Amino acid sequence: MNEVMLSVVAGLVVGVLFSALKLPIPAPPVLSGVMGIVGVYLGGMGYQWIVERFFS
């Protein structure tokens, strides 16, 4: 849970900093971009599960 809170705080700081500097926010602007990130995460978790389940 501590990592989640640190991630949220870091995201808030980056969001404020980029907005103050009039830069585009470094995040996917649409749901498809967010779902792509979720897919990459789930793919990595799935790979680890497969390796642990079948190859160890």
Residue frames as a rotation matrix with the C-alpha (Angstrom) as fourth column:
MET 1
0.570 0.822 0.000 0.00
0.822 -0.570 0.000 0.00
0.000 0.000 -1.000 0.00
ASN 2
0.305 -0.553 -0.775 2.94
0.251 -0.738 0.626 2.30
-0.919 -0.386 -0.087 0.68
GLU 3
-0.725 -0.584 0.366 4.08
0.467 -0.025 0.884 1.96
-0.507 0.812 0.291 -2.95
VAL 4
-0.061 0.797 0.601 0.61
0.966 -0.105 0.237 2.91
0.252 0.595 -0.763 -4.16
MET 5
0.752 0.344 -0.563 0.56
0.540 -0.810 0.226 6.07
-0.378 -0.474 -0.795 -2.05
LEU 6
-0.138 -0.889 -0.436 4.05
0.160 -0.455 0.876 7.04
-0.977 0.051 0.205 -3.22
SER 7
-0.667 -0.056 0.743 2.97
0.728 0.161 0.666 6.49
-0.157 0.985 -0.067 -6.84
VAL 8
0.397 0.889 0.228 -0.09
0.902 -0.424 0.084 8.69
0.171 0.173 -0.970 -6.39
VAL 9
0.618 -0.237 -0.750 1.96
0.271 -0.831 0.486 11.46
-0.738 -0.504 -0.449 -4.77
ALA 10
-0.514 -0.857 0.046 4.61
0.288 -0.122 0.950 11.25
-0.808 0.501 0.310 -7.49
GLY 11
-0.386 0.455 0.803 1.89
0.916 0.087 0.391 11.40
0.108 0.886 -0.450 -10.16
LEU 12
0.702 0.667 -0.249 0.33
0.702 -0.708 0.081 14.46
-0.122 -0.232 -0.965 -8.54
VAL 13
0.232 -0.711 -0.663 3.69
0.128 -0.654 0.746 16.23
-0.964 -0.258 -0.060 -8.35
VAL 14
-0.725 -0.508 0.466 4.47
0.484 0.107 0.869 15.44
-0.491 0.855 0.168 -11.99
GLY 15
0.013 0.833 0.554 0.99
0.987 -0.099 0.125 16.57
0.159 0.545 -0.823 -13.06
VAL 16
0.778 0.237 -0.581 1.33
0.425 -0.880 0.211 19.89
-0.462 -0.412 -0.786 -11.25
LEU 17
-0.127 -0.930 -0.346 4.86
0.113 -0.360 0.926 20.44
-0.985 0.078 0.151 -12.56
PHE 18
-0.680 -0.111 0.725 3.94
0.701 0.192 0.687 19.70
-0.216 0.975 -0.052 -16.18
SER 19
0.385 0.882 0.273 0.84
0.912 -0.409 0.032 21.92
0.140 0.237 -0.962 -15.95
ALA 20
0.621 -0.208 -0.756 2.87
0.273 -0.847 0.457 24.77
-0.735 -0.490 -0.469 -14.43
LEU 21
-0.449 -0.875 -0.184 5.42
0.007 -0.209 0.978 24.50
-0.894 0.437 0.100 -17.25
LYS 22
0.291 0.698 -0.654 2.61
-0.715 -0.295 -0.634 24.37
-0.635 0.652 0.414 -19.87
LEU 23
-0.768 -0.543 -0.341 3.77
-0.640 0.614 0.463 20.96
-0.042 0.573 -0.818 -21.11
PRO 24
0.134 0.824 -0.550 1.48
-0.678 0.481 0.556 18.13
0.723 0.298 0.623 -22.23
ILE 25
0.362 0.082 0.929 0.65
-0.860 0.414 0.299 15.68
-0.360 -0.907 0.220 -19.46
PRO 26
-0.527 -0.668 -0.526 2.84
-0.813 0.577 0.082 12.54
0.249 0.470 -0.847 -19.86
ALA 27
-0.599 0.427 0.677 -0.07
-0.142 0.776 -0.615 10.10
-0.788 -0.465 -0.404 -19.62
PRO 28
-0.839 0.362 0.407 -2.38
0.531 0.378 0.759 8.41
0.121 0.852 -0.509 -22.08
PRO 29
-0.881 0.472 -0.003 -5.24
-0.465 -0.868 -0.174 10.82
-0.085 -0.152 0.985 -22.77
VAL 30
0.007 0.926 -0.377 -7.84
-0.900 0.171 0.402 8.18
0.437 0.337 0.834 -23.59
LEU 31
0.538 0.330 0.776 -9.14
-0.719 0.660 0.218 4.95
-0.440 -0.674 0.593 -22.15
SER 32
0.961 -0.181 -0.210 -7.43
0.004 0.766 -0.643 2.85
0.278 0.617 0.737 -24.82
GLY 33
0.096 -0.978 0.184 -4.01
-0.392 -0.207 -0.897 4.09
0.915 0.014 -0.403 -23.66
VAL 34
-0.100 -0.050 0.994 -4.80
-0.994 0.041 -0.098 3.25
-0.036 -0.998 -0.054 -20.06
MET 35
0.809 0.463 0.363 -6.05
-0.452 0.884 -0.120 -0.18
-0.376 -0.067 0.924 -21.07
GLY 36
0.658 -0.667 -0.351 -2.81
-0.134 0.355 -0.925 -0.74
0.741 0.655 0.144 -22.99
ILE 37
-0.290 -0.757 0.586 -0.85
-0.762 -0.189 -0.620 -0.10
0.580 -0.626 -0.522 -19.80
VAL 38
0.216 0.460 0.861 -3.12
-0.870 0.490 -0.043 -2.49
-0.442 -0.740 0.507 -17.88
GLY 39
0.962 0.164 -0.217 -2.59
-0.258 0.801 -0.540 -5.10
0.086 0.576 0.813 -20.61
VAL 40
0.173 -0.974 -0.148 1.19
-0.358 0.078 -0.930 -4.80
0.918 0.214 -0.336 -20.36
TYR 41
-0.344 -0.255 0.904 1.00
-0.933 -0.013 -0.359 -5.21
0.104 -0.967 -0.233 -16.59
LEU 42
0.526 0.633 0.568 -1.31
-0.678 0.715 -0.169 -8.23
-0.513 -0.296 0.806 -16.80
GLY 43
0.824 -0.295 -0.484 0.89
-0.253 0.573 -0.780 -9.78
0.507 0.765 0.397 -19.48
GLY 44
-0.219 -0.956 0.195 3.93
-0.601 -0.025 -0.799 -9.50
0.768 -0.292 -0.569 -17.23
MET 45
-0.216 0.229 0.949 2.03
-0.922 0.274 -0.275 -11.00
-0.323 -0.934 0.152 -14.31
GLY 46
0.814 0.580 0.009 0.71
-0.529 0.749 -0.400 -13.79
-0.239 0.321 0.916 -16.53
TYR 47
0.423 -0.753 -0.504 4.20
-0.391 0.350 -0.851 -14.62
0.817 0.557 -0.146 -17.76
GLN 48
-0.526 -0.638 0.563 5.49
-0.771 0.077 -0.633 -14.94
0.360 -0.766 -0.532 -14.22
TRP 49
0.165 0.673 0.721 2.53
-0.833 0.486 -0.263 -17.13
-0.528 -0.557 0.641 -13.27
ILE 50
0.891 0.162 -0.425 3.12
-0.409 0.694 -0.592 -19.43
0.199 0.701 0.685 -16.26
VAL 51
0.015 -0.973 -0.231 6.85
-0.470 0.197 -0.860 -19.74
0.882 0.122 -0.455 -15.53
GLU 52
-0.547 -0.201 0.813 6.25
-0.837 0.139 -0.529 -20.50
-0.007 -0.970 -0.244 -11.83
ARG 53
0.352 0.821 0.450 3.42
-0.774 0.526 -0.354 -22.94
-0.527 -0.224 0.820 -12.55
PHE 54
0.980 0.191 -0.049 4.91
-0.177 0.740 -0.649 -24.95
-0.087 0.645 0.759 -15.41
PHE 55
0.555 -0.825 -0.104 8.68
0.032 0.146 -0.989 -24.47
0.831 0.545 0.108 -15.37
SER 56
-0.228 -0.695 0.681 9.76
-0.785 -0.282 -0.551 -24.59
0.576 -0.661 -0.482 -11.74
